[in-house]
Amino acid sequence: MKNLERVLQEFNSQKEDIEATLKAEGDRGKKPRTEVKNWLQNVQRINSKAQSIEQEVKKRKYFLCARLGKDVDAKIQEMKDCHQKGCSFISLVIDAPPSSGLILPTTTLVGENTKKIVKKVWEDLMGDKVTKIGVWGMGGFGKTAIMRHINNRPQEETNEFSDVIWVTVSQPLDLVKLQAEIAMALKLSLTEDEDKVSRARRLLGKLKAKKKFVLILDDIDNHTFCWGLRSMGCEEVRVPPLSKEEALNLFLDKVGRNILHVPTLNEEIINSVVEECAGLQLAIFTVVGCMRGVDEIHEWRNALNELRGLVRSFSGINADVLGRLEFSYLRLKDKKVQHCFLYCALYPEDFAISKDELI
C-alpha cells in the first residue's frame, strides 16, 4: 500500500511539472505535441484507476485479497512505465501555427436549440456541401453570441481554415466600408479611385486564393442585402426564442435562485415577469439588471405593469426589443447615466466612443 502511494505521488508530481511547463510554453505561443497530449490523457485514466484501487485497499484494510494485490502490482508497473515515457520526451511543445483570426470573448450558450444551432453550423462549415450559411432571427435572440463561438472554434480546434474573418456590418449599410474592413483583414490594399465592382473583384480573387476561409458578417439588418444572400443559395438557420423553461432558468441563474425563497415574493409574479421577456436573451439580461436585489412584491408588480405597457407601445420589427430596453433605461436611477445612454445613441453603430468624451 505504501509503495502504491509513493509511486502515485511521484507520478502526479511529474504530471504537474509537465502541465506547468505546457502552460508556460502556451503563454509564449507554443502548443503541446500530440504524443504529449495523448500521454496526459493516459495519465488521467491511470490516475483515476489507481485512486479507485487505493480507496478499495483502504476499505479492506488488512484483508487484502489476492486479486486486489495483483491489481495493485499491475497498476504500480503501469505508472512506472508511463512515468518512464514522460521522462523520454525530447520536446513537449511545437510552434503553434499563425493565428488565422481574432479570438472573440464569448458567453455561455443558453438553451438546447442554441447548442444544436452551433453544432449544425459547425458541421456545415466542416463539410463540403454548404458554402454559405445565413443565421437569422429577431434581435436579442443571441445570434451574435452563437457566431462568436463559431468564430473561435476553427482557431481553437482545427488548422483547416487559413483565415477566419469577423466583420460587423455598419448601419445603415455602407458597402465601401464593408469592403475596406474585409480587405484589411486580408491585408489587401484597396485604393479610393476603385469602384465597388472592381474592389469586389479583387476581394473575391484574394479569397479564392485561400485554402479554406470563414467570413462572418455580423448584424446584417438590410433587407435587400439579406434577400441577395438568399438568392445565392444560403443555407438558412433560424434562431428561435428560448422556451419558457429555458427563459426561467436563465433569469433565475442571473438574478439569483435564492429569490425563490424570499418570503415577500412568489413564483407567479416571477414567472409573469419572465414571460414578458418573450424568450429574448437580451431582454432577460436587461430585466435582471433592474430586478436584482428587489424583494418587495409591489415593486415587482409595478415593474411588470410598466414592462407590459412599454412593450405594447412600440410597433415594427424591433418592437419586442425596444420596449424592454426602454424599461431598463427608465430604471437607471441617475439622470447623468440616462444622459450618457442617450448621448451614446447619437453615435453611429459600432463607433468607438471615448470614455473621457462621453463623461
C-alpha positions as CSV (number, residue, x, y, z in Angstrom):
1,M,0.0,0.0,0.0
2,K,2.8,2.4,0.9
3,N,4.5,1.5,-2.4
4,L,1.3,2.4,-4.3
5,E,1.1,5.8,-2.5
6,R,4.7,6.6,-3.2
7,V,4.6,5.7,-6.9
8,L,1.2,7.6,-7.3
9,Q,2.8,10.7,-5.6
10,E,5.8,10.6,-8.0
11,F,3.5,10.0,-10.9
12,N,1.3,13.1,-10.1
13,S,4.3,15.3,-9.4
14,Q,5.6,14.5,-12.9
15,K,2.2,15.2,-14.4
16,E,2.0,18.6,-12.6
17,D,5.5,19.6,-13.7
18,I,4.7,18.8,-17.4
19,E,1.4,20.7,-17.2
20,A,3.1,23.7,-15.7
21,T,5.7,23.6,-18.5
22,L,3.0,23.4,-21.1
23,K,1.2,26.4,-19.6
24,A,4.3,28.5,-19.6
25,E,5.1,27.5,-23.2
26,G,1.5,28.1,-24.2
27,D,1.9,31.7,-23.0
28,R,4.8,32.0,-25.5
29,G,2.6,30.8,-28.4
30,K,3.7,27.2,-28.3
31,K,1.3,24.2,-28.4
32,P,1.6,20.7,-26.9
33,R,2.9,17.9,-29.1
34,T,0.2,15.3,-30.0
35,E,2.1,12.5,-28.2
36,V,2.3,14.7,-25.0
37,K,-1.5,15.3,-25.2
38,N,-2.1,11.6,-25.6
39,W,0.3,10.9,-22.6
40,L,-1.7,13.3,-20.4
41,Q,-4.9,11.6,-21.3
42,N,-3.4,8.2,-20.4
43,V,-2.1,9.7,-17.1
44,Q,-5.7,10.8,-16.3
45,R,-7.0,7.3,-17.0
46,I,-4.3,5.6,-14.9
47,N,-4.7,8.1,-12.1
48,S,-8.4,7.5,-11.9
49,K,-8.0,3.7,-11.7
50,A,-5.1,3.9,-9.2
51,Q,-7.2,6.1,-6.9
52,S,-10.1,3.7,-7.1
53,I,-7.8,0.8,-6.2
54,E,-6.3,2.9,-3.3
55,Q,-9.8,3.5,-1.9
56,E,-10.7,-0.2,-2.2
57,V,-7.4,-1.2,-0.4
58,K,-8.2,1.3,2.4
59,K,-11.7,-0.2,2.8
60,R,-10.4,-3.7,3.1
61,K,-7.5,-2.7,5.4
62,Y,-5.5,-5.8,6.3
63,F,-7.8,-8.2,4.4
64,L,-6.2,-7.7,1.0
65,C,-7.3,-10.5,-1.3
66,A,-5.0,-12.0,-4.0
67,R,-6.9,-10.4,-6.9
68,L,-6.6,-6.9,-5.4
69,G,-2.9,-7.4,-4.7
70,K,-2.4,-8.3,-8.3
71,D,-4.3,-5.2,-9.4
72,V,-2.1,-3.0,-7.1
73,D,1.1,-4.5,-8.6
74,A,-0.1,-4.2,-12.1
75,K,-1.1,-0.5,-11.6
76,I,2.3,0.3,-10.0
77,Q,4.0,-1.2,-13.0
78,E,1.8,0.7,-15.4
79,M,2.5,4.0,-13.6
80,K,6.3,3.3,-13.7
81,D,6.1,2.6,-17.5
82,C,4.1,5.8,-18.1
83,H,6.5,7.8,-15.8
84,Q,9.4,6.5,-17.9
85,K,7.6,7.5,-21.1
86,G,7.1,11.0,-19.7
87,C,10.9,11.2,-19.0
88,S,11.7,10.2,-22.6
89,F,10.1,13.2,-24.3
90,I,12.7,15.2,-26.2
91,S,10.4,18.2,-26.5
92,L,7.0,18.8,-25.0
93,V,5.8,21.5,-27.5
94,I,5.9,22.7,-31.1
95,D,5.4,26.1,-32.6
96,A,1.7,26.9,-33.0
97,P,0.5,27.8,-36.5
98,P,0.0,31.5,-37.1
99,S,-3.4,32.7,-35.8
100,S,-6.0,32.8,-38.6
101,G,-8.1,35.4,-36.9
102,L,-9.2,37.1,-33.7
103,I,-10.4,35.1,-30.7
104,L,-13.6,36.9,-29.5
105,P,-15.0,36.9,-26.0
106,T,-18.0,34.6,-25.6
107,T,-20.8,33.9,-23.2
108,T,-22.2,30.6,-22.1
109,L,-24.6,29.1,-24.6
110,V,-28.2,29.0,-23.3
111,G,-30.8,26.5,-24.4
112,E,-30.8,23.2,-26.2
113,N,-31.8,24.8,-29.5
114,T,-28.8,27.2,-29.3
115,K,-26.4,24.3,-28.8
116,K,-28.0,22.4,-31.7
117,I,-27.6,25.5,-34.0
118,V,-23.9,25.8,-33.1
119,K,-23.5,22.1,-33.9
120,K,-25.3,22.4,-37.2
121,V,-23.4,25.5,-38.4
122,W,-20.1,23.9,-37.4
123,E,-20.9,20.6,-39.2
124,D,-21.8,22.6,-42.3
125,L,-18.5,24.5,-42.1
126,M,-16.5,21.4,-41.8
127,G,-18.4,19.7,-44.7
128,D,-18.1,20.2,-48.4
129,K,-21.8,20.7,-49.4
130,V,-22.6,24.1,-47.8
131,T,-20.6,27.2,-48.7
132,K,-22.9,30.0,-47.5
133,I,-24.9,30.0,-44.2
134,G,-27.5,32.6,-43.1
135,V,-28.2,32.6,-39.4
136,W,-31.3,34.7,-38.8
137,G,-33.9,35.6,-36.2
138,M,-35.2,38.5,-34.2
139,G,-32.9,41.0,-32.4
140,G,-32.0,39.8,-28.9
141,F,-32.2,36.1,-29.6
142,G,-28.5,35.5,-29.3
143,K,-27.3,35.3,-33.0
144,T,-24.1,37.2,-32.3
145,A,-23.3,35.0,-29.3
146,I,-23.7,31.9,-31.4
147,M,-21.5,33.2,-34.1
148,R,-18.8,34.3,-31.7
149,H,-18.5,30.6,-30.7
150,I,-18.3,29.6,-34.4
151,N,-15.6,32.3,-35.0
152,N,-13.4,30.8,-32.3
153,R,-13.8,27.1,-33.0
154,P,-11.8,27.0,-36.2
155,Q,-8.9,28.7,-34.5
156,E,-9.0,26.5,-31.3
157,E,-9.8,23.1,-32.8
158,T,-8.5,22.8,-36.3
159,N,-6.0,24.2,-38.8
160,E,-8.3,23.6,-41.7
161,F,-9.1,27.2,-42.3
162,S,-6.4,29.7,-43.4
163,D,-8.4,32.7,-42.4
164,V,-11.3,33.5,-40.1
165,I,-12.7,37.0,-40.7
166,W,-15.2,38.7,-38.5
167,V,-16.8,42.0,-39.7
168,T,-19.6,43.9,-38.0
169,V,-21.8,45.4,-40.7
170,S,-22.5,49.1,-40.0
171,Q,-26.0,50.5,-40.0
172,P,-27.0,51.9,-42.4
173,L,-25.1,49.5,-44.7
174,D,-22.0,51.1,-46.2
175,L,-20.7,48.8,-48.9
176,V,-17.4,50.6,-49.4
177,K,-16.7,50.5,-45.6
178,L,-17.6,46.8,-45.6
179,Q,-15.2,46.1,-48.4
180,A,-12.5,48.1,-46.7
181,E,-12.8,46.1,-43.5
182,I,-12.7,42.7,-45.3
183,A,-9.6,43.9,-47.2
184,M,-7.9,45.0,-44.0
185,A,-8.4,41.5,-42.6
186,L,-6.9,40.0,-45.8
187,K,-4.0,42.5,-45.8
188,L,-5.2,43.7,-49.2
189,S,-4.7,47.3,-50.1
190,L,-7.7,48.9,-51.9
191,T,-7.5,52.4,-53.5
192,E,-10.1,55.1,-53.2
193,D,-10.4,55.5,-57.0
194,E,-11.6,51.9,-57.5
195,D,-15.3,51.5,-57.9
196,K,-17.3,49.0,-55.9
197,V,-17.3,46.3,-58.6
198,S,-13.5,46.5,-59.1
199,R,-13.0,46.3,-55.3
200,A,-15.4,43.3,-55.1
201,R,-13.5,41.5,-57.9
202,R,-10.1,42.0,-56.1
203,L,-11.6,40.8,-52.8
204,L,-13.0,37.7,-54.5
205,G,-9.7,36.9,-56.1
206,K,-7.9,37.2,-52.8
207,L,-10.4,35.0,-51.0
208,K,-10.4,32.3,-53.8
209,A,-6.6,32.1,-53.4
210,K,-7.1,30.9,-49.8
211,K,-7.1,27.2,-49.0
212,K,-10.3,27.5,-47.0
213,F,-11.7,30.5,-45.1
214,V,-14.6,31.7,-42.9
215,L,-16.1,35.1,-43.4
216,I,-18.6,36.1,-40.8
217,L,-20.8,39.2,-41.4
218,D,-22.5,40.1,-38.1
219,D,-25.5,42.3,-37.6
220,I,-26.8,42.4,-41.2
221,D,-30.1,44.4,-41.0
222,N,-30.5,45.3,-44.6
223,H,-33.5,43.5,-46.3
224,T,-32.1,43.9,-49.9
225,F,-28.7,42.5,-48.7
226,C,-30.5,39.6,-47.0
227,W,-32.6,38.8,-50.0
228,G,-29.5,38.8,-52.1
229,L,-27.9,36.3,-49.9
230,R,-31.0,34.1,-50.0
231,S,-31.0,34.2,-53.8
232,M,-27.3,33.0,-53.7
233,G,-28.5,29.7,-52.1
234,C,-27.6,30.4,-48.5
235,E,-28.3,27.5,-46.1
236,E,-30.8,29.2,-43.7
237,V,-30.6,28.6,-39.9
238,R,-33.3,30.2,-37.8
239,V,-32.5,31.2,-34.2
240,P,-35.8,30.7,-32.2
241,P,-36.6,32.3,-28.8
242,L,-35.9,30.4,-25.6
243,S,-38.5,28.1,-24.3
244,K,-40.4,29.1,-21.2
245,E,-38.4,26.7,-19.1
246,E,-35.0,27.9,-20.6
247,A,-36.0,31.5,-20.1
248,L,-37.0,31.0,-16.5
249,N,-33.7,29.1,-15.8
250,L,-31.6,31.8,-17.4
251,F,-33.5,34.5,-15.4
252,L,-33.0,32.7,-12.1
253,D,-29.3,31.9,-12.8
254,K,-28.7,35.6,-13.4
255,V,-30.9,37.2,-10.7
256,G,-30.0,34.5,-8.1
257,R,-32.1,31.4,-7.3
258,N,-32.4,32.4,-3.7
259,I,-35.1,34.8,-4.9
260,L,-37.5,31.8,-4.9
261,H,-37.1,31.7,-1.1
262,V,-37.8,35.4,-0.5
263,P,-40.9,35.4,1.7
264,T,-42.4,38.6,0.2
265,L,-42.3,37.2,-3.3
266,N,-44.0,34.3,-5.1
267,E,-43.3,32.2,-8.2
268,E,-46.3,33.6,-10.0
269,I,-45.0,37.2,-10.2
270,I,-41.5,36.0,-11.1
271,N,-42.9,33.8,-13.9
272,S,-45.1,36.7,-15.2
273,V,-42.0,39.0,-15.5
274,V,-40.0,36.3,-17.3
275,E,-42.9,35.7,-19.7
276,E,-42.9,39.4,-20.7
277,C,-39.3,38.9,-21.8
278,A,-40.7,36.6,-24.6
279,G,-37.7,34.3,-24.7
280,L,-35.4,37.1,-25.7
281,Q,-32.0,36.6,-24.1
282,L,-31.2,40.3,-24.3
283,A,-34.5,41.2,-22.7
284,I,-33.8,38.8,-19.8
285,F,-30.3,40.2,-19.2
286,T,-31.8,43.7,-19.2
287,V,-34.7,43.0,-16.8
288,V,-32.4,41.0,-14.5
289,G,-30.2,44.1,-14.2
290,C,-33.2,46.1,-13.0
291,M,-34.8,43.5,-10.6
292,R,-31.7,42.0,-8.9
293,G,-31.9,42.8,-5.2
294,V,-35.6,43.9,-5.3
295,D,-37.6,41.9,-2.7
296,E,-40.9,43.8,-2.4
297,I,-43.7,42.3,-4.4
298,H,-45.3,45.7,-5.1
299,E,-42.1,46.7,-6.9
300,W,-42.3,43.6,-9.0
301,R,-46.0,44.3,-9.8
302,N,-45.1,47.8,-10.8
303,A,-42.2,46.6,-12.9
304,L,-44.5,44.0,-14.6
305,N,-47.2,46.6,-15.5
306,E,-44.5,49.0,-16.7
307,L,-42.9,46.4,-18.8
308,R,-46.2,45.3,-20.4
309,G,-47.1,48.9,-21.2
310,L,-43.8,49.7,-22.8
311,V,-43.7,46.6,-24.9
312,R,-47.2,47.4,-26.3
313,S,-46.3,51.0,-27.1
314,F,-43.8,50.0,-29.8
315,S,-44.5,48.6,-33.3
316,G,-42.3,47.3,-36.1
317,I,-39.7,44.7,-36.5
318,N,-37.7,45.6,-33.3
319,A,-40.7,46.4,-31.1
320,D,-40.1,43.5,-28.8
321,V,-36.5,44.6,-28.0
322,L,-37.1,48.3,-27.9
323,G,-39.8,48.2,-25.2
324,R,-37.7,46.1,-22.9
325,L,-34.6,48.3,-23.5
326,E,-36.7,51.4,-22.6
327,F,-37.8,49.6,-19.4
328,S,-34.1,49.3,-18.5
329,Y,-33.4,52.9,-19.4
330,L,-36.2,54.3,-17.3
331,R,-34.9,52.4,-14.3
332,L,-31.5,54.0,-14.5
333,K,-31.7,55.9,-11.2
334,D,-29.1,58.5,-12.0
335,K,-30.1,61.2,-14.6
336,K,-26.5,61.6,-15.6
337,V,-26.3,57.9,-16.6
338,Q,-29.5,58.3,-18.6
339,H,-28.0,61.3,-20.4
340,C,-24.8,59.2,-21.1
341,F,-27.1,56.5,-22.6
342,L,-28.9,59.0,-24.8
343,Y,-25.6,60.6,-25.9
344,C,-24.3,57.2,-27.0
345,A,-27.4,56.7,-29.1
346,L,-26.4,59.7,-31.2
347,Y,-23.3,58.0,-32.5
348,P,-23.3,55.6,-35.5
349,E,-23.5,51.9,-34.7
350,D,-20.1,50.3,-33.8
351,F,-18.5,53.7,-33.4
352,A,-15.6,53.8,-30.9
353,I,-16.8,56.2,-28.1
354,S,-14.1,57.7,-25.9
355,K,-14.9,57.4,-22.2
356,D,-13.4,60.8,-21.5
357,E,-15.5,62.4,-24.2
358,L,-18.7,60.6,-23.0
359,I,-18.3,61.6,-19.3
